[in-house]
Amino acid sequence: MKNEQNSFIPINEKASSCCGSDCCSEPTSPTDAQDLKALVQDKYGAIARRAAGAAACCGDSMDYSIMADEYGDLTGYAPDADLKLGCGLPTEFAKIQPGQTVVDLGSGAGNDCFVARAETGPTGQVIGVDFTDDMLRKARANALKMGYNNVSFVKGDIENIPLPDATADVVVSNCVFNLVPDKRRAFAETYRILKPGGHFSISDIVLEGDLPLALQKDAEMYAGCVAGAIQMTDYLNLLQETSFQHLTIQKKKPIVLPAEVLARHLTPAGIADFSNRFGIYSITDYGEV
Ligand SMILES: C[S@@+](CC[C@H](N)C(=O)[O-])C[C@H]1O[C@@H](n2cnc3c(N)ncnc32)[C@H](O)[C@@H]1O
């Protein structure tokens, strides 16, 4: 798999097979999953509450805006909805047409929803789904401020999306699936809510190489979009196993962790070794039903 920006890379061969019952970040027990979700809700609730002054994304003490792309030039951009929590620009690749129904999974304060609304126009519909109350509150306030009556936000877990089958022409999502304990189920739910012939464009964080245990186990890193990410091969396998067609990686961008973040977990020698053997990437991937 080449490491290029803005290139379309067909996923034309099956990645190496998934590794067993504990692969793909599936939690070891329902309690683990609930704990992780509660942690994620706490983190993003706090970020939403202090949104006015929020400069950094994903964690309280770490600056993950290193992952966020620049939205300022996009039509529909609403600065109040941009908490710098994303890791890509899924709408850039989502081929949204006027009049379509778009669902944004893990919509946060609505950043991608408002960009999508500029493309669907007034005859389309945009639905954001998120499970954090304070994010939903902020997103709804943003929609109200902009006077959009065709942008709505519903509370729900994307492992169990509270929308009927075949709702969406297009699903977008930005930096969310890495936070979800049962990614297989979340992809199956994405498939279910897409109309036949519909498609998704999802930006997310994936890994290449083994993340040192100290990073893996760090709950703050989990909510910081890294420690909950899975290997890119496993991620792509899950998409293929969900029966999505014409899978492509639309963009792949390396994420460079700040030295001070690595230094919290690794010795200087460990950092050098880590950098040689390990990569964190933001990818935007596409697939059709
Ligand atoms: C990194 S933020 C991204 C927000 C938004 N997509 C953006 O780019 O601004 C992750 C968002 O996903 C939501 N989230 C995480 N896991 C979720 C789940 N299982 N179900 C629904 N929402 C979830 C969080 O509440 C948070 O608002």
The ligand as a Gaussian input file, in Angstrom:
#p B3LYP/6-31G(d) Opt

LIG

0 1
 C      -13.045000      12.682000      17.567000
 S      -14.679000      13.279000      17.805000
 C      -15.119000      13.706000      16.133000
 C      -16.326000      14.605000      16.044000
 C      -16.684000      15.051000      14.638000
 N      -16.804000      13.908000      13.750000
 C      -15.682000      16.047000      14.120000
 O      -14.894000      15.687000      13.227000
 O      -15.689000      17.174000      14.589000
 C      -15.583000      11.789000      18.085000
 C      -17.077000      11.951000      18.279000
 O      -17.650000      10.661000      18.159000
 C      -18.565000      10.454000      19.195000
 N      -18.590000       9.005000      19.448000
 C      -17.569000       8.210000      19.836000
 N      -17.967000       6.936000      19.926000
 C      -19.283000       6.921000      19.587000
 C      -20.268000       5.893000      19.504000
 N      -19.987000       4.611000      19.806000
 N      -21.511000       6.223000      19.111000
 C      -21.818000       7.525000      18.826000
 N      -20.939000       8.535000      18.902000
 C      -19.680000       8.244000      19.275000
 C      -18.047000      11.286000      20.363000
 O      -19.076000      11.615000      21.249000
 C      -17.471000      12.497000      19.627000
 O      -18.424000      13.515000      19.463000

